Structures are given as structure tokens and as C-alpha cells.
Amino acid sequence: MNIHLRLHGRLRDKLPAVQKGRVVLVLPEGATAAEVLAAVGLQDEYVLLAINEEHESELSQALQEGDSVEVFLPSAGG
């Protein structure tokens, strides 16, 4: 199945510059958000996810054909 992945901020460096932080991944049916992160080497990063524009998505969430996954670094301030 095709999953549309968009990386934000410095996470974009995980993909070739020409992709500008966007890529379509081909994953097996029933793949999870955790598998998306592993496919681009982000399995060990602390990140925030939005699946189909729903923030606070879970790593264990199963995906469907054409889903979009956006990955953000948490922001800090003070």
C-alpha cells in the first residue's frame, strides 16, 4: 500500500534534499505508523505524529492505502 510521508523541521534531513521532506512509501497492508518511522530510520527518535491530519496519533495505529503521516519534533520553550 502507498503511504504519503512528510517530515518537518530537521527531520527532513533523513530524506534526500530533492524530496523536500516528502516521500511515498510502499508498505505491506496493515503496516503501522511505527513501521513508517522505521522505514526512514526514525524508529529511535522521539517524535509527534499526525495521521490524516489527526494529531496525537499512536505508533501502533494501523494504516490504510493512501493515508498521510506527518512527523514533527516536539517543540520546547521556556
Secondary structure, 3 states (H helix, E strand, C coil): CEEEEEECHHHHHHCCHHHCCEEEEECCCCCEHHHHHHHCCCCCCCCEEEECCEECCCCCCECCCCCEEEEECCCCCC
